[in-house]
Amino acid sequence: MSRVWTSKEAEGNLAWLLEQARTIGPQRIRDETGIYVLKLEDDFSKTDAAESLLKLRPKG
């Protein structure tokens, strides 16, 4: 089961929290208004590997 961080814990450990979201998965943060979920989304602005390989193929 995933951990639920308090807002104070999240505030004091932001770098660790971001690393956990990147390596483990979504992180939950609870405050007086509810639970928030921090997750990493793919950066689709980067070219994908197939596109990069196609650009490198020999022409002819």
Secondary structure by P-SEA (a helix, b strand, c coil): cbbbbcaaaaaacaaaaaaaaacccbbbbbcccbbbbbbbbbccccccaaaaaaaacccc
